[in-house]
């Protein structure tokens, strides 16, 4: 039986409403669609990604972020490379450092690996195996969603993120322990918590997150309230991106989310942003609309939307200029 809102997902404030989906069960396709409609966010279990592989990559990430700042900044760059505090080029900052990479490159060609890692070959291999496994899982989830929507062919969505020309990104985030008394100016949420990564939606089709056993992630519900996502290092969390909201003509919701820094523990997260090729045209699927007049969005290429998104602030409604 497909799992939805698993009853034993208990938090400090009570039971979590976040859907928990067993993707080894074909019948969970309906639960996936409902989760995308109601939350734009869900957790998957029985995903088939090796726990040993995840552990190796997390270990290597922790090793990298433990390096002196002078070493890490050797691989600083934009858009790919190491970054600290500054998120993009539009004034957003957070209590975070990160390593951003093109997920479709041959990681062996990255010249910054040797010398910065104790075992650069281990890191390269872990990156390649991890992104390959997550890409496969993502395609499987998208095909189940397509089944749940009654769309044919089955690869209508998965083909957008699975070929070699897709513009997918892999990001490693590290949120160091953060004392609440630091001066963060406007980067707090009005309470005692410091914003690690400000509220935003993801512009890609779908994002796949895995983190260590440290809380901090929050999602924004339809009523405007924020809820914390219970940490679970053995599972993966998916969130609907802007492009999938457009493809489903607003049926699915691109979820706004943020990360609060933890005052005592480091948080390490790995995010796979599944994006289409730069030339891919994004518009509501014709099978989900009776006629063109029902389309809520104008057609655009991923390159056009990506360019606009990356020149905006994190909290901006990036889809607004593309609405009809």
PyMOL commands that set and color helices and strands:
alter all, ss='L'
color gray80, all
select helices_A, chain A and resi 26-38+51-65+69-75+107-109+120-149+159-162+242-247+286-288+292-294+302-309+320-322
alter helices_A, ss='H'
color red, helices_A
select strands_A, chain A and resi 10-11+14-15+20-22+41-45+81-87+92-102+169-175+195-200+206-211+217-220+226-228+236-240+257-260+267-274+281-282+300-301
alter strands_A, ss='S'
color yellow, strands_A
deselect
rebuild
show_as cartoon
